[in-house]
């Protein structure tokens, strides 16, 4: 068992149910295209190809699909209303961005445009019927805008604190990164450990590019298939540039991907810099929000830190794909427990309420604690005893 800082899992107490699904992977799947015959590479060589990639700017069309078995949600209030609930006026956890957009991307199929101008510049354009939503990250500024309601949220990032934290926690909070196959792949690559078997699958074509397929399989599946809900994760790696072009997550017992995010078209030319200079219309309703520093209160080692009490620190048990995170009741803000989406997402079970999906389970115990993991509900209920 190990303790983790509240801020290192800041997204969890800030908005447990939707955000945990996003971070875990975090539609009818589109075909990878005809197979190709690339020079053979070992898993280590393909991993090195990704690690040595120098691609930092690109744009393209991304298709995303999800078959998680989520309950149907009433999101008719629009992004601005949902964002106002997801971004409370005061919170001591990290702020989740674009809750409605994230939830929508976790059901059905979607297509959007993605522009990346470097590590600190990205834009996602989601086309709706007679409207458009934009999520723009440009340096210290993040904008979320919904043209149908003419409402925007502006967040200011602490770049110095983010750099000190190597931006890992910050990046996990930006929806522009979660919509980027390359960044989503990085989340899985960063978590590689001995609990994972890495192999190279069948070569293929994605977005007109030849790709190697890195396949991650939980070792726990070899001995106890119910130990984790994840069957495998595949990352399609561009054979020429090393850029991950598609991520596919398979759940136990499912033949169709539970989550798939990938390019259908990609351009390696740098996007026009003006795409990242976002100014809301003069008539737009703009809400200003402050993004807490990723290191704020995380360790207590720096002057002025406000470390959480022991009963507010999330606890991690297990390891690898079977990890379970427990968030104490004292760490749960009212913005989560009072959110109307909670009742839509969860059902009554022994000992509390639960959200069960094909990949992630969340258990809210009657005593206020919250447990989550890529494991069956029974494992979380046992952890709560």
Residue pairs with C-beta under 8 A, 6 or more apart in sequence:
1 315
1 316
1 317
2 315
2 316
3 313
3 314
3 315
3 316
4 313
4 314
4 315
4 316
4 325
5 297
5 298
5 299
5 307
5 308
5 313
6 13
6 93
6 297
6 298
6 308
6 312
6 313
6 314
6 331
7 93
7 94
7 169
7 292
7 294
7 295
7 296
7 297
7 298
8 169
8 298
9 314
9 325
9 327
10 93
10 94
10 169
10 173
10 292
10 294
11 19
11 20
11 23
11 93
11 94
11 96
11 172
11 173
12 19
12 20
12 93
12 314
12 325
12 327
12 370
12 372
13 93
13 314
13 327
13 331
13 332
13 333
13 336
14 91
14 93
14 94
14 95
14 96
14 333
14 335
14 336
15 86
15 96
15 99
15 335
15 336
15 339
16 327
16 332
16 336
16 362
16 364
16 370
16 372
17 336
17 341
17 342
17 345
17 346
17 355
17 362
18 96
18 99
18 102
18 103
18 106
18 341
18 345
19 96
19 99
19 102
20 360
20 362
20 372
21 68
21 70
21 106
21 355
21 357
21 359
21 360
21 362
22 102
22 106
22 178
23 172
23 187
24 359
24 360
24 374
25 184
25 247
25 249
25 258
25 259
25 359
25 360
26 178
26 184
26 187
27 63
27 64
27 65
27 66
27 67
27 108
27 109
27 110
27 260
28 65
28 109
28 256
29 65
29 248
29 256
29 257
29 260
30 63
30 65
30 260
30 262
30 264
32 204
32 205
32 206
32 211
32 236
32 246
33 204
33 205
33 206
34 204
34 205
35 202
35 203
35 204
35 205
36 203
36 204
36 205
36 210
37 203
38 203
38 210
38 212
38 239
41 49
41 200
41 212
42 200
43 198
43 199
43 200
43 214
46 200
46 212
46 214
46 237
47 189
47 198
47 214
49 212
49 237
49 239
49 242
50 185
50 189
50 214
50 235
50 237
50 242
50 243
50 244
51 242
52 242
53 241
53 242
53 243
54 241
55 182
55 241
55 242
55 243
55 268
56 116
56 118
56 119
57 116
57 117
57 118
57 268
57 269
57 270
57 271
58 116
58 243
58 266
58 267
58 268
58 269
58 270
58 271
59 113
59 114
59 115
59 116
59 266
59 267
59 269
59 271
60 113
60 114
60 207
60 263
60 264
60 265
60 266
60 267
61 111
61 112
61 113
61 114
61 263
61 264
61 265
61 266
62 111
62 112
62 113
62 114
62 179
62 180
62 181
62 261
62 262
62 263
62 264
63 109
63 110
63 111
63 260
63 261
63 262
63 263
63 264
64 105
64 109
64 110
64 111
64 112
64 179
64 260
64 261
64 262
65 108
65 109
65 110
65 257
65 259
65 260
65 261
66 105
66 106
66 107
66 108
66 109
66 258
66 259
66 260
67 254
67 256
67 257
67 258
67 259
67 358
68 106
68 107
68 251
68 258
68 259
68 357
68 358
68 359
68 360
69 356
69 357
69 358
70 103
70 106
70 107
70 345
70 357
71 344
71 345
71 347
72 107
73 103
73 107
73 341
73 344
73 345
74 344
75 82
75 100
75 103
75 104
78 100
78 146
78 148
78 149
78 151
79 98
79 100
79 101
79 133
79 144
79 146
79 148
79 149
79 151
80 146
80 149
80 151
80 285
81 149
82 99
82 100
82 341
83 98
83 99
83 100
83 144
83 151
83 153
83 287
84 287
85 99
85 335
85 339
85 340
85 341
86 95
86 96
86 97
86 98
86 99
86 100
87 95
87 96
87 97
87 153
87 287
87 289
88 333
88 335
91 292
91 333
91 335
92 292
92 297
92 333
93 292
93 331
93 333
94 169
94 173
94 291
94 292
94 294
95 155
95 173
95 289
95 291
95 292
96 102
96 173
97 135
97 142
97 144
97 153
97 155
97 173
97 174
97 175
98 135
98 144
98 175
99 341
101 126
101 133
101 135
101 144
101 175
102 175
102 178
103 341
104 110
105 178
105 179
106 259
110 126
111 127
111 264
112 124
112 125
112 126
112 127
112 179
113 123
113 124
113 125
113 127
114 122
114 123
114 124
114 125
114 176
114 179
114 180
115 122
115 123
115 124
115 125
115 271
115 275
115 276
116 122
116 180
116 182
116 271
117 270
117 271
117 273
117 275
117 276
119 167
120 137
120 138
120 139
120 159
121 137
121 138
121 139
121 273
121 276
122 136
122 137
122 174
122 176
122 177
122 180
122 276
123 134
123 135
123 136
123 137
123 176
123 271
123 275
123 276
123 278
124 134
124 135
124 136
124 175
124 176
124 179
125 132
125 133
125 134
126 132
126 133
126 134
126 135
128 148
130 148
131 146
131 147
131 148
132 147
133 144
133 145
133 146
133 147
134 143
134 144
134 145
134 278
135 142
135 143
135 144
135 175
135 176
135 179
136 142
136 143
136 144
136 145
136 176
136 276
136 278
137 174
137 176
137 276
138 276
138 277
138 278
139 157
139 159
140 156
140 157
140 158
140 159
141 154
141 155
141 156
141 157
141 278
142 154
142 155
142 156
142 157
142 174
142 291
143 152
143 153
143 154
143 155
143 278
143 280
144 152
144 153
145 151
145 152
145 278
145 280
145 284
146 152
149 285
150 281
150 283
150 284
150 285
151 284
151 285
151 286
151 287
152 280
152 284
152 285
152 286
152 287
153 286
153 287
153 289
154 280
154 286
154 287
154 288
154 289
155 289
155 290
155 291
156 288
156 290
156 291
157 170
157 291
158 291
158 293
161 293
161 294
161 295
161 296
162 170
162 293
162 294
164 295
165 293
165 294
165 295
165 298
167 294
168 190
168 294
169 294
170 291
170 294
171 177
171 183
172 187
173 291
177 183
177 184
178 184
179 261
181 244
181 245
181 246
181 247
181 261
181 262
181 263
182 243
182 244
182 245
184 244
184 247
184 261
185 235
185 244
185 247
186 244
188 216
188 233
188 235
188 247
189 235
192 198
192 216
193 319
193 320
194 219
194 320
195 218
195 219
195 220
195 319
195 320
195 321
195 322
196 216
196 217
196 218
196 219
196 320
196 321
197 216
197 217
197 218
197 219
198 214
198 215
198 216
199 214
199 215
199 217
200 212
200 213
200 214
200 215
201 213
201 214
201 215
201 234
202 213
203 210
203 211
203 212
203 213
203 239
204 210
204 211
204 213
204 236
205 211
206 236
206 238
206 245
206 246
206 262
206 263
207 245
207 262
207 263
207 264
207 265
207 266
208 265
208 266
209 238
209 239
209 240
209 245
209 266
210 238
210 239
210 240
211 236
211 237
211 238
211 239
211 245
211 246
212 236
212 237
212 239
213 234
213 235
213 236
213 237
214 234
214 235
214 237
215 232
215 233
215 234
216 232
216 233
216 234
216 235
217 231
217 232
218 227
218 228
218 230
218 231
218 232
218 320
218 321
218 322
219 320
220 227
220 228
220 320
220 321
220 322
221 227
221 228
221 231
221 252
225 252
226 252
226 376
227 321
227 322
227 375
228 252
228 320
228 321
228 322
228 374
228 375
229 251
229 252
229 358
229 359
229 360
229 361
229 374
229 375
229 376
230 249
230 250
230 251
230 252
230 321
230 359
230 374
231 250
231 251
231 252
231 253
231 254
232 249
232 250
233 247
233 248
233 249
233 250
234 246
234 247
234 248
234 250
235 244
235 246
235 247
235 248
236 244
236 245
236 246
236 247
236 248
236 262
237 243
237 244
237 245
238 244
238 245
241 268
245 262
245 263
245 266
246 260
246 261
246 262
246 263
247 259
247 260
247 261
247 262
248 257
248 259
248 260
248 262
249 257
249 258
249 259
249 260
249 359
250 257
250 258
251 258
251 358
251 359
252 358
253 358
254 358
258 357
258 358
258 359
259 359
280 286
295 302
296 305
296 306
297 305
297 306
297 307
297 308
298 305
299 305
299 307
300 307
308 331
309 330
311 328
311 330
312 328
312 330
312 331
313 328
313 331
314 325
314 326
314 327
314 328
314 331
315 325
315 326
315 328
316 323
316 324
316 325
316 326
317 323
317 324
317 326
317 383
318 324
318 373
318 375
321 374
322 373
322 374
322 375
322 379
323 373
323 374
324 371
324 372
324 373
324 375
324 379
324 380
324 383
325 371
325 372
325 373
326 369
326 370
326 371
326 383
326 384
327 369
327 370
327 371
327 372
328 368
328 369
329 367
329 368
329 369
332 368
332 370
336 342
337 368
342 353
342 364
345 355
346 353
346 354
346 355
346 362
346 364
347 353
347 354
347 355
347 356
349 363
349 377
349 381
350 381
351 363
351 365
351 366
351 381
351 384
352 363
352 364
352 365
352 366
352 384
353 363
353 364
354 361
354 362
354 363
354 364
354 377
354 380
355 361
355 362
356 377
359 374
360 372
360 373
360 374
361 372
361 373
361 374
361 375
361 376
361 377
361 379
361 380
362 370
362 371
362 372
362 380
363 370
363 371
363 372
363 377
363 380
363 381
363 384
364 370
365 371
365 384
369 384
371 380
371 383
371 384
372 380
373 379
373 380
